[in-house]
Amino acid sequence: MAVPKHKVTKSKRGMRRAHDAIGTTAYIEDKDSGELRRPHHIDLKTGMYRGRQVLDGQDD
């Protein structure tokens, strides 16, 4: 059975976990509709992706 040879300090443990934090999600303003959307995602309001009509737009 594996047993740690030395104690891992709180500092070393924290430094190792520094990259595990969940980052904030990025949103950009769509050039055509002005709505906020995720980068590289379909604009659900208009159904456009990279200048092409991919889906039917949603009516609110």
VMD Tcl script that builds the backbone (N, CA, C; Angstrom):
set m [mol new atoms 180]
animate dup $m
set s [atomselect $m all]
$s set {name element resname resid chain x y z} {
  {N N MET 1 A 0.835 -1.176 0.000}
  {CA C MET 1 A 0.000 0.000 0.000}
  {C C MET 1 A 0.882 1.242 0.000}
  {N N ALA 2 A 0.511 2.234 -0.807}
  {CA C ALA 2 A 1.314 3.443 -0.918}
  {C C ALA 2 A 1.104 4.340 0.292}
  {N N VAL 3 A 2.203 4.776 0.867}
  {CA C VAL 3 A 2.161 5.655 2.027}
  {C C VAL 3 A 3.042 6.859 1.719}
  {N N PRO 4 A 2.574 8.097 1.967}
  {CA C PRO 4 A 3.408 9.264 1.705}
  {C C PRO 4 A 4.679 9.235 2.545}
  {N N LYS 5 A 5.807 9.560 1.922}
  {CA C LYS 5 A 7.074 9.532 2.627}
  {C C LYS 5 A 7.268 10.787 3.482}
  {N N HIS 6 A 6.741 11.927 3.004}
  {CA C HIS 6 A 6.892 13.180 3.735}
  {C C HIS 6 A 5.554 13.907 3.781}
  {N N LYS 7 A 5.417 14.753 4.787}
  {CA C LYS 7 A 4.204 15.551 4.909}
  {C C LYS 7 A 4.168 16.615 3.806}
  {N N VAL 8 A 3.025 16.788 3.206}
  {CA C VAL 8 A 2.839 17.845 2.219}
  {C C VAL 8 A 2.282 19.058 2.950}
  {N N THR 9 A 3.006 20.150 2.874}
  {CA C THR 9 A 2.601 21.350 3.603}
  {C C THR 9 A 1.367 21.976 2.954}
  {N N LYS 10 A 0.697 22.838 3.714}
  {CA C LYS 10 A -0.487 23.520 3.194}
  {C C LYS 10 A -0.121 24.377 1.985}
  {N N SER 11 A 1.092 24.943 2.005}
  {CA C SER 11 A 1.532 25.785 0.905}
  {C C SER 11 A 1.711 24.965 -0.369}
  {N N LYS 12 A 2.408 23.848 -0.279}
  {CA C LYS 12 A 2.629 23.002 -1.453}
  {C C LYS 12 A 1.321 22.432 -1.968}
  {N N ARG 13 A 0.431 22.041 -1.060}
  {CA C ARG 13 A -0.874 21.512 -1.455}
  {C C ARG 13 A -1.680 22.581 -2.183}
  {N N GLY 14 A -1.633 23.824 -1.661}
  {CA C GLY 14 A -2.354 24.921 -2.293}
  {C C GLY 14 A -1.798 25.267 -3.663}
  {N N MET 15 A -0.464 25.218 -3.806}
  {CA C MET 15 A 0.148 25.507 -5.096}
  {C C MET 15 A -0.230 24.454 -6.132}
  {N N ARG 16 A -0.340 23.214 -5.720}
  {CA C ARG 16 A -0.725 22.151 -6.626}
  {C C ARG 16 A -2.177 22.319 -7.079}
  {N N ARG 17 A -3.032 22.795 -6.188}
  {CA C ARG 17 A -4.451 22.958 -6.488}
  {C C ARG 17 A -4.779 24.305 -7.135}
  {N N ALA 18 A -3.771 25.115 -7.405}
  {CA C ALA 18 A -4.007 26.463 -7.917}
  {C C ALA 18 A -4.717 26.450 -9.266}
  {N N HIS 19 A -4.491 25.419 -10.079}
  {CA C HIS 19 A -5.075 25.358 -11.414}
  {C C HIS 19 A -6.414 24.645 -11.426}
  {N N ASP 20 A -6.881 24.172 -10.288}
  {CA C ASP 20 A -8.138 23.425 -10.237}
  {C C ASP 20 A -9.359 24.320 -10.101}
  {N N ALA 21 A -9.167 25.603 -9.891}
  {CA C ALA 21 A -10.290 26.516 -9.686}
  {C C ALA 21 A -11.107 26.635 -10.970}
  {N N ILE 22 A -12.405 26.772 -10.822}
  {CA C ILE 22 A -13.284 26.939 -11.967}
  {C C ILE 22 A -13.238 28.403 -12.397}
  {N N GLY 23 A -12.933 28.615 -13.655}
  {CA C GLY 23 A -12.849 29.967 -14.176}
  {C C GLY 23 A -14.219 30.515 -14.545}
  {N N THR 24 A -14.278 31.802 -14.780}
  {CA C THR 24 A -15.532 32.417 -15.182}
  {C C THR 24 A -15.776 32.162 -16.667}
  {N N THR 25 A -17.026 32.048 -17.037}
  {CA C THR 25 A -17.354 31.810 -18.431}
  {C C THR 25 A -17.277 33.122 -19.206}
  {N N ALA 26 A -16.750 33.039 -20.405}
  {CA C ALA 26 A -16.564 34.228 -21.231}
  {C C ALA 26 A -17.801 34.448 -22.094}
  {N N TYR 27 A -18.198 35.687 -22.238}
  {CA C TYR 27 A -19.292 36.075 -23.113}
  {C C TYR 27 A -18.819 37.210 -23.998}
  {N N ILE 28 A -19.253 37.177 -25.251}
  {CA C ILE 28 A -18.929 38.253 -26.174}
  {C C ILE 28 A -20.228 38.828 -26.719}
  {N N GLU 29 A -20.158 40.042 -27.193}
  {CA C GLU 29 A -21.333 40.665 -27.801}
  {C C GLU 29 A -21.372 40.286 -29.273}
  {N N ASP 30 A -22.498 39.754 -29.715}
  {CA C ASP 30 A -22.661 39.346 -31.103}
  {C C ASP 30 A -22.646 40.586 -31.998}
  {N N LYS 31 A -21.935 40.510 -33.120}
  {CA C LYS 31 A -21.806 41.662 -34.004}
  {C C LYS 31 A -23.118 42.034 -34.682}
  {N N ASP 32 A -23.916 41.028 -35.010}
  {CA C ASP 32 A -25.147 41.296 -35.754}
  {C C ASP 32 A -26.316 41.677 -34.847}
  {N N SER 33 A -26.580 40.851 -33.820}
  {CA C SER 33 A -27.768 41.081 -32.997}
  {C C SER 33 A -27.490 41.900 -31.745}
  {N N GLY 34 A -26.230 41.986 -31.324}
  {CA C GLY 34 A -25.897 42.723 -30.105}
  {C C GLY 34 A -26.157 41.942 -28.834}
  {N N GLU 35 A -26.589 40.684 -28.947}
  {CA C GLU 35 A -26.845 39.836 -27.782}
  {C C GLU 35 A -25.537 39.261 -27.255}
  {N N LEU 36 A -25.505 38.944 -25.960}
  {CA C LEU 36 A -24.342 38.276 -25.384}
  {C C LEU 36 A -24.437 36.788 -25.673}
  {N N ARG 37 A -23.321 36.195 -26.073}
  {CA C ARG 37 A -23.274 34.763 -26.339}
  {C C ARG 37 A -21.877 34.246 -26.049}
  {N N ARG 38 A -21.770 32.917 -25.903}
  {CA C ARG 38 A -20.470 32.298 -25.688}
  {C C ARG 38 A -19.681 32.274 -26.984}
  {N N PRO 39 A -18.353 32.431 -26.921}
  {CA C PRO 39 A -17.556 32.337 -28.143}
  {C C PRO 39 A -17.628 30.919 -28.720}
  {N N HIS 40 A -17.649 30.801 -30.030}
  {CA C HIS 40 A -17.702 29.529 -30.755}
  {C C HIS 40 A -18.998 28.770 -30.485}
  {N N HIS 41 A -20.070 29.478 -30.164}
  {CA C HIS 41 A -21.378 28.862 -29.953}
  {C C HIS 41 A -22.396 29.541 -30.868}
  {N N ILE 42 A -23.489 28.834 -31.123}
  {CA C ILE 42 A -24.557 29.362 -31.960}
  {C C ILE 42 A -25.296 30.456 -31.197}
  {N N ASP 43 A -25.656 31.529 -31.890}
  {CA C ASP 43 A -26.514 32.562 -31.314}
  {C C ASP 43 A -27.942 32.028 -31.374}
  {N N LEU 44 A -28.505 31.655 -30.233}
  {CA C LEU 44 A -29.807 31.003 -30.207}
  {C C LEU 44 A -30.937 31.945 -30.600}
  {N N LYS 45 A -30.749 33.236 -30.435}
  {CA C LYS 45 A -31.817 34.177 -30.786}
  {C C LYS 45 A -32.018 34.233 -32.295}
  {N N THR 46 A -30.925 34.270 -33.046}
  {CA C THR 46 A -31.026 34.356 -34.501}
  {C C THR 46 A -30.767 33.023 -35.192}
  {N N GLY 47 A -30.078 32.097 -34.531}
  {CA C GLY 47 A -29.751 30.814 -35.153}
  {C C GLY 47 A -28.551 30.879 -36.068}
  {N N MET 48 A -27.753 31.932 -35.966}
  {CA C MET 48 A -26.603 32.107 -36.843}
  {C C MET 48 A -25.328 31.608 -36.166}
  {N N TYR 49 A -24.412 31.080 -36.986}
  {CA C TYR 49 A -23.082 30.698 -36.523}
  {C C TYR 49 A -22.097 31.002 -37.635}
  {N N ARG 50 A -21.162 31.882 -37.375}
  {CA C ARG 50 A -20.132 32.293 -38.325}
  {C C ARG 50 A -20.722 32.756 -39.650}
  {N N GLY 51 A -21.801 33.532 -39.563}
  {CA C GLY 51 A -22.395 34.110 -40.761}
  {C C GLY 51 A -23.330 33.197 -41.529}
  {N N ARG 52 A -23.585 31.982 -41.013}
  {CA C ARG 52 A -24.486 31.051 -41.695}
  {C C ARG 52 A -25.705 30.785 -40.826}
  {N N GLN 53 A -26.851 30.561 -41.436}
  {CA C GLN 53 A -28.072 30.212 -40.724}
  {C C GLN 53 A -28.004 28.711 -40.417}
  {N N VAL 54 A -27.920 28.363 -39.120}
  {CA C VAL 54 A -27.772 26.964 -38.718}
  {C C VAL 54 A -29.077 26.418 -38.158}
  {N N LEU 55 A -29.745 27.229 -37.330}
  {CA C LEU 55 A -31.004 26.835 -36.710}
  {C C LEU 55 A -32.062 27.887 -36.988}
  {N N ASP 56 A -33.312 27.506 -36.772}
  {CA C ASP 56 A -34.381 28.494 -36.800}
  {C C ASP 56 A -34.289 29.335 -35.537}
  {N N GLY 57 A -34.446 30.633 -35.656}
  {CA C GLY 57 A -34.358 31.522 -34.512}
  {C C GLY 57 A -35.518 31.331 -33.554}
  {N N GLN 58 A -35.299 31.636 -32.264}
  {CA C GLN 58 A -36.344 31.517 -31.257}
  {C C GLN 58 A -37.151 32.792 -31.211}
  {N N ASP 59 A -38.470 32.652 -31.069}
  {CA C ASP 59 A -39.339 33.810 -30.906}
  {C C ASP 59 A -39.681 33.954 -29.433}
  {N N ASP 60 A -39.415 35.134 -28.874}
  {CA C ASP 60 A -39.734 35.363 -27.468}
  {C C ASP 60 A -41.123 35.941 -27.308}
}
mol reanalyze $m
mol bondsrecalc $m
mol representation Tube
mol addrep $m
